[in-house]
């Protein structure tokens, strides 16, 4: 009886781990879409609304869901409450939130490079930088969809099957 209960716990744990890994693969494209949408909204705020950067970031934070809303909220707070450059506020906010996102290092580098140019140019140059960043994120999103299509079902199955293997080996 104890072996059966132990086997059930092993199957549940490994299956749950597989589904968690699959959820991570599923979250990445969604967060990339949100990030692209946020940058497009930032472009509209800068180009057409002539909104200050901290106010635009605050508005974006209210429109987005977590974890990206936390990023823009942190960015806006750093711009208004501390003596820092836009680049440093952007980078610190990125580092603070990156651990809780499903995004990869490639997206981190793209966003970090964008933060280095943010606020340094006139509106048209800033628009070009946003377009360049969006193009890079589009490529990363396509890669995320490919990985999701290839590996999501496999990871779920692998979790369950690794539990079965572990049970077989232990019996």
Secondary structure as the mmCIF struct_conf table of DSSP 4:
data_model
#
loop_
_struct_conf.conf_type_id
_struct_conf.id
_struct_conf.beg_label_comp_id
_struct_conf.beg_label_asym_id
_struct_conf.beg_label_seq_id
_struct_conf.end_label_comp_id
_struct_conf.end_label_asym_id
_struct_conf.end_label_seq_id
HELX_RH_AL_P HELX_RH_AL_P1 UNK A 2 UNK A 47
TURN_TY1_P TURN_TY1_P1 UNK A 48 UNK A 48
BEND BEND1 UNK A 49 UNK A 49
HELX_RH_AL_P HELX_RH_AL_P2 UNK A 53 UNK A 63
BEND BEND2 UNK A 64 UNK A 64
HELX_LH_PP_P HELX_LH_PP_P1 UNK A 65 UNK A 65
TURN_TY1_P TURN_TY1_P2 UNK A 66 UNK A 67
HELX_RH_AL_P HELX_RH_AL_P3 UNK A 68 UNK A 81
BEND BEND3 UNK A 82 UNK A 82
HELX_RH_AL_P HELX_RH_AL_P4 UNK A 86 UNK A 98
TURN_TY1_P TURN_TY1_P3 UNK A 99 UNK A 100
BEND BEND4 UNK A 101 UNK A 102
HELX_RH_AL_P HELX_RH_AL_P5 UNK A 105 UNK A 117
TURN_TY1_P TURN_TY1_P4 UNK A 118 UNK A 120
BEND BEND5 UNK A 121 UNK A 121
HELX_RH_AL_P HELX_RH_AL_P6 UNK A 123 UNK A 170
#
